[in-house]
Amino acid sequence: MATVELRFSAQPEHVRTARLVAAAVARRAGVEEAVLDEVRLAVGEACSRAVGLHRSHGITAPVRVVLAEEEKTFSIEVGDEVPASGTGSTAVSADGAGAEGADTDGAEAEDEMGLAVISGLVDDVEVSTTEDGGVIRMSWPVASVVAAP
């Protein structure tokens, strides 16, 4: 089973590259052509979310994207390094202010909107957060017969 790992600095301009790589790898894995736009949009949304979280929390570590071709599915994991205590409604610094003084209600609403978009695009999606960061795992079925390149 093939796996591709992509890491990029948390800059919005790199999200486009992640979308293009995800679509290319998904096509190669056998994801139906009609679903590739959904893959591209979902990956773009997940990567944009991770970039936003990194930037708003001052994290310089790269965003991780793991694309894996499994027996009957193609999965993508987009990971950030924002600890569970730094996401959602708990995105508050030690002094009680939002990250860099940002409006945490606005950031939380934007985060929820991004997750809602992803959920609307992907039937099989899991969102998890730990002390090490968050991961959005998405998967799609692959065609049983893949044409040779």
Buried (B, 14 or more C-beta within 10 A) or exposed (E): EEEBEBEBEBEEEBBEEBBEBBBBBBBBBBBBEEBBEBBBBBBBBBBBBBBBBBBBBEBEBBBBBBBBBEEEBBBBBBBBBBBBEBBBEEBEBEEEEBBEEBEBEEBBEBBEEBBEBBBEBBEEBEBEBEEEBBBBBBBBBBEEEEEEE
